[in-house]
Each structure stands twice: as structure tokens, then as C-alpha cells.
Amino acid sequence: MRGRKAGLAGLLAEKKRREKMQSLATKIEEDNIEHMTKQLKVFQENLQKFAAKHKDRINQNPHFRHQFQQLCAKTGVDPLASHQGFWAQMLGLGNFYYELAIQMIQLCLALRDDNGGLIELKELHHQLQNRRGKHQQKASIEDLEQAMKCVQILGSGLRIVLVGTQKMVVSVPIELSTDHTTLIKFAKSNGGFLTIPGTAKDLSWSQHRVSQTMDVMVQESMVWVDDKAPSGMRQYWFACLLQET
């Protein structure tokens, strides 16, 4: 009987010890969270002072602006969240990106008949810089990507897809699968066009798979069909790649 009491006492003591340890761990965690919250607040305040001091450089230097945005992201600050508040008044970045997004949309629409609604991000950046002229604020490729993010919630229709290692901007209302991007990459390495039999053989696909994938892009005018090639075989030309050939 005495042994049972000793065992029960030991269990109760162990339970109290665990509860005490749990309480201590909770207190330490709460203190750590409070400390980190205070540190983050101080850092965000310093970030605002930094932005005020280097306002001109942030606005005029695309590379410096990109680094500043990365720093903001790491601390949970979004200077583009709205047109209101400190960041909008201090930097005006929201206006810059929304205006840039509108210019991108207008340019993509103007070029759609030529490229089928698919253009390399670098080429879009080059053409946009030419249109903006020397007197407007410089915009980097990272600025273009940020501008697209700003207007995605508005259903702008612009999005970036990876074709191999290259970023391309899509401005037509279709979802490009990995099959589509694979065929674009293949055509790029083949002078801008492909044939269904040749592609099926080189990629080890069925001709039906190639044909079905191409049909979607033909319907959206992203690809042009040539039935008068010297080989007598139908060729599919990618409008976005014609300038590169």
C-alpha cells in the first residue's frame, strides 16, 4: 500500500513539474514574441526614415528600388498596398507601378496582332523603354514584374510564364500548360516553327498530342499556319518568335 502511495505521489509530482515547465515555456515564448514585435516595429520605423532620406534614389534608380522592395518584403512592409498612408505620400511608388502597368497593357494590345499575345519579357521591356522616352522615370525588368502583380487583382490579363529559362508575357485569355511551353521552346530552337510529324518524333510524343496542343494556340492566333512550305508539310510559325529568326 505504501508503495502505491509513493508511486502516486511521484506521478503527481511529475505532472506538476511538467505543468510548471509548460507554463515557463509559454511565458518565454510570449516574451520572445513581444520582443520580436518591438524589434520589428523599430526596424519598420527605421525603414521609413531610410525611405525618406533616400527618396530620390529609390525613385530614380531601378536597381536600388528593387533592393529596397526586397528589404520591405522581408520585414512585412508593402509600400504598394494602397495609395494611402506614409508610403504612397512619401514615395509615390503605387502611382508609378499602376501607370507602368497601364502602359504595358496598352503596348501588349498594340503588339498582339504581330506576336499573337506572347512576347519575351526582355523584349517588352525594351519596347516599353523606347515608348516611355528619356524624360520619364526609368523602369527595370523587375519594375515590370512588380507592375503586373499590382494589377493582377483587376484582371488585367497579363501574366508571366517560363519557357525554358526565359520569361514570357502572355496577354491572351488562355492557360498555357507545360505542353504549350515545351512546344514554344522547341520552335524557338527550330527557327521559330515546327511541324507535327517532326516535333512528335523529336519529343517522343504522339502526333495527336502535338496537334491538340497546337490547336489551342492556332485558335488564339498565337501561331500561324503555313500550308505552302516547299517541303509540302504544314508548318506552324510562332508569331512571338518571328522577329528572332
C-alpha positions as CSV (number, residue, x, y, z in Angstrom):
1,M,0.0,0.0,0.0
2,R,2.8,2.3,1.0
3,G,4.4,1.6,-2.4
4,R,1.3,2.6,-4.3
5,K,1.1,5.9,-2.4
6,A,4.7,6.6,-3.2
7,G,4.1,5.8,-6.8
8,L,1.0,8.1,-6.9
9,A,2.9,10.9,-5.3
10,G,5.7,10.5,-7.8
11,L,3.2,10.7,-10.7
12,L,1.6,13.9,-9.2
13,A,5.0,15.5,-8.7
14,E,5.9,14.7,-12.3
15,K,2.6,16.1,-13.5
16,K,3.2,19.4,-11.5
17,R,6.8,19.5,-12.9
18,R,5.6,19.2,-16.5
19,E,2.8,21.8,-15.9
20,K,5.4,24.2,-14.5
21,M,7.8,23.6,-17.4
22,Q,4.9,24.2,-19.9
23,S,4.0,27.4,-18.1
24,L,7.6,28.6,-18.2
25,A,7.9,27.7,-21.9
26,T,4.7,29.6,-22.7
27,K,6.0,32.6,-20.8
28,I,9.3,32.5,-22.6
29,E,7.5,32.2,-26.0
30,E,5.3,35.2,-25.2
31,D,8.3,37.2,-24.1
32,N,10.1,36.3,-27.3
33,I,7.1,37.3,-29.5
34,E,6.7,40.6,-27.7
35,H,10.5,41.3,-28.1
36,M,10.4,40.4,-31.8
37,T,7.3,42.5,-32.3
38,K,9.0,45.5,-30.7
39,Q,12.2,44.9,-32.8
40,L,10.2,44.7,-36.0
41,K,8.3,47.9,-35.2
42,V,11.6,49.7,-34.6
43,F,13.0,48.3,-37.8
44,Q,10.0,49.4,-39.8
45,E,10.3,52.9,-38.3
46,N,13.9,53.0,-39.3
47,L,12.9,51.8,-42.8
48,Q,10.6,54.7,-43.1
49,K,13.4,57.1,-42.1
50,F,15.6,55.4,-44.7
51,A,13.0,55.8,-47.4
52,A,12.5,59.5,-46.5
53,K,16.3,60.0,-46.7
54,H,16.8,58.2,-50.0
55,K,13.5,59.0,-51.7
56,D,15.1,60.4,-54.8
57,R,17.4,57.5,-55.3
58,I,14.6,55.0,-54.8
59,N,12.5,56.7,-57.4
60,Q,15.3,57.3,-59.9
61,N,17.4,54.1,-59.7
62,P,15.6,50.9,-60.7
63,H,18.2,48.6,-59.2
64,F,18.2,50.4,-55.9
65,R,14.4,50.5,-55.9
66,H,14.3,46.7,-56.4
67,Q,16.7,46.2,-53.5
68,F,14.6,48.4,-51.3
69,Q,11.4,46.4,-52.2
70,Q,13.2,43.2,-51.3
71,L,14.1,44.7,-47.9
72,C,10.5,45.8,-47.4
73,A,9.2,42.3,-48.2
74,K,11.5,40.7,-45.6
75,T,10.1,43.0,-42.9
76,G,6.4,42.6,-43.9
77,V,6.1,46.2,-45.3
78,D,4.2,46.6,-48.6
79,P,4.8,50.1,-49.9
80,L,2.4,49.3,-52.8
81,A,-0.6,48.1,-50.7
82,S,-2.6,51.2,-51.3
83,H,-2.4,54.8,-52.4
84,Q,-3.0,56.0,-48.9
85,G,-0.6,56.4,-45.9
86,F,3.0,57.1,-45.4
87,W,4.5,55.1,-48.3
88,A,2.2,56.5,-51.0
89,Q,2.8,60.0,-49.8
90,M,6.5,59.6,-49.4
91,L,7.5,57.6,-52.4
92,G,4.5,57.6,-54.8
93,L,5.5,54.1,-55.9
94,G,1.9,53.0,-56.2
95,N,1.2,55.6,-58.9
96,F,4.4,54.7,-60.7
97,Y,3.6,51.0,-60.9
98,Y,-0.1,51.4,-61.8
99,E,0.9,53.9,-64.6
100,L,3.6,51.4,-65.8
101,A,1.0,48.6,-65.8
102,I,-1.4,50.6,-68.0
103,Q,1.4,51.3,-70.4
104,M,2.3,47.6,-70.5
105,I,-1.3,46.6,-71.2
106,Q,-1.6,49.2,-74.0
107,L,1.6,48.1,-75.6
108,C,0.7,44.4,-75.4
109,L,-2.7,45.1,-77.0
110,A,-0.9,47.1,-79.8
111,L,1.5,44.3,-80.5
112,R,-1.0,41.4,-80.2
113,D,-1.6,41.2,-84.0
114,D,2.1,40.9,-84.5
115,N,3.1,38.4,-81.8
116,G,-0.2,36.6,-81.0
117,G,-0.3,37.8,-77.4
118,L,3.0,36.3,-76.4
119,I,6.2,38.3,-76.0
120,E,9.5,37.9,-74.2
121,L,9.7,40.0,-71.0
122,K,13.1,41.4,-72.1
123,E,11.6,42.5,-75.5
124,L,8.5,44.0,-73.8
125,H,10.9,46.0,-71.5
126,H,12.9,47.2,-74.5
127,Q,9.9,48.4,-76.4
128,L,8.4,50.0,-73.4
129,Q,11.6,51.9,-72.6
130,N,11.6,53.2,-76.2
131,R,8.0,54.4,-75.9
132,R,8.4,56.0,-72.5
133,G,11.3,58.1,-73.7
134,K,14.3,59.6,-71.9
135,H,12.4,62.1,-69.8
136,Q,10.2,59.5,-67.9
137,Q,11.3,57.6,-64.8
138,K,13.4,54.6,-65.8
139,A,11.8,51.2,-65.3
140,S,13.7,47.9,-64.9
141,I,12.5,44.4,-65.8
142,E,11.8,43.9,-62.0
143,D,9.6,47.0,-62.2
144,L,7.6,45.4,-65.0
145,E,7.1,42.3,-62.9
146,Q,6.0,44.3,-59.9
147,A,3.6,46.3,-62.0
148,M,1.9,43.2,-63.2
149,K,1.5,42.0,-59.7
150,C,-0.2,45.3,-58.8
151,V,-2.9,44.9,-61.4
152,Q,-3.5,41.1,-61.3
153,I,-6.4,41.6,-58.9
154,L,-8.0,43.8,-61.5
155,G,-7.9,41.0,-64.1
156,S,-5.5,42.8,-66.4
157,G,-4.9,39.5,-68.4
158,L,-1.1,39.9,-68.2
159,R,0.9,37.1,-66.7
160,I,4.4,35.6,-66.9
161,V,5.2,32.1,-68.0
162,L,8.5,30.4,-68.1
163,V,9.6,28.9,-71.4
164,G,12.8,27.1,-70.6
165,T,14.7,29.7,-68.7
166,Q,13.1,32.7,-70.4
167,K,10.3,34.7,-69.0
168,M,7.5,35.5,-71.5
169,V,4.4,37.7,-71.0
170,V,1.0,36.3,-72.1
171,S,-1.8,38.7,-72.9
172,V,-4.4,36.3,-74.2
173,P,-7.0,34.7,-72.0
174,I,-5.8,31.1,-72.2
175,E,-3.9,29.0,-69.7
176,L,-0.6,27.7,-71.1
177,S,0.2,24.2,-70.0
178,T,3.7,22.7,-69.8
179,D,2.9,21.1,-73.2
180,H,2.4,24.6,-74.7
181,T,5.6,26.0,-73.2
182,T,7.5,22.9,-74.3
183,L,6.4,23.4,-77.9
184,I,7.3,27.1,-77.8
185,K,10.7,26.2,-76.5
186,F,11.1,23.6,-79.3
187,A,10.0,26.0,-82.0
188,K,12.5,28.6,-80.7
189,S,15.3,26.1,-81.2
190,N,13.9,25.2,-84.6
191,G,14.0,28.6,-86.2
192,G,10.5,29.8,-85.0
193,F,8.4,27.0,-86.4
194,L,7.6,23.3,-86.1
195,T,5.8,20.5,-87.9
196,I,3.6,18.0,-86.2
197,P,5.4,14.8,-87.5
198,G,8.9,16.2,-86.9
199,T,8.0,17.5,-83.4
200,A,6.3,14.3,-82.4
201,K,9.4,12.3,-83.4
202,D,11.9,14.6,-81.7
203,L,9.9,14.9,-78.5
204,S,8.7,11.3,-78.5
205,W,5.1,12.5,-78.3
206,S,2.2,11.2,-80.3
207,Q,1.1,13.3,-83.2
208,H,-2.3,13.7,-81.6
209,R,-0.7,15.3,-78.5
210,V,1.2,17.8,-80.6
211,S,-1.8,18.6,-82.8
212,Q,-4.2,19.0,-79.9
213,T,-1.7,21.3,-78.1
214,M,-1.2,23.4,-81.3
215,D,-4.9,23.7,-82.0
216,V,-5.4,25.9,-78.9
217,M,-2.7,28.3,-79.9
218,V,-3.8,28.5,-83.5
219,Q,-7.3,29.4,-82.3
220,E,-5.9,32.3,-80.3
221,S,-3.7,33.5,-83.3
222,M,-0.6,32.8,-81.3
223,V,0.5,30.5,-84.1
224,W,0.2,31.0,-87.9
225,V,-0.2,28.1,-90.2
226,D,1.7,27.8,-93.5
227,D,0.4,25.2,-95.9
228,K,2.7,26.3,-98.8
229,A,6.1,25.3,-97.4
230,P,8.5,23.9,-100.0
231,S,8.5,20.6,-98.1
232,G,4.8,20.2,-98.6
233,M,4.4,19.7,-94.9
234,R,2.2,22.1,-92.9
235,Q,4.4,24.4,-90.7
236,Y,3.3,26.2,-87.6
237,W,5.0,29.5,-87.0
238,F,5.1,31.2,-83.6
239,A,4.4,34.9,-84.1
240,C,6.3,35.8,-81.0
241,L,9.5,34.2,-82.4
242,L,9.4,35.6,-85.9
243,Q,11.4,38.7,-85.1
244,E,14.2,36.4,-83.7
245,T,14.6,34.3,-86.9
